Amino acid sequence: MSVHEELTRIQHTLDDLSRSVGRLEQHVGSGGLEMRRVRTDAEHLRESVALLREAAASPGAPKRPDLVTISDDPYDLSLWTDTDDEGLGARDRHAP
């Protein structure tokens, strides 16, 4: 069975699970912690399968995080005026 077929099969199973959870909520109520956890877990499974489907659609293209450019310019010294030197304490006080 192909990956696409397996993902489709899982999707149908999750649809059945969602319907069952909805019916169970009608009988048990949706206010209890247990019911909220079951509903949340079912939603997480649905999100995870969606991520798997995206990854399977383009298996050769790994997703790179967005790059953040950090400037080589020196920091503004006013950022550090009221800070302590780590491990040394404040400049105007002495160690005990």
Order of alpha helices (4+ residues) and beta strands (2+ residues): alpha-alpha
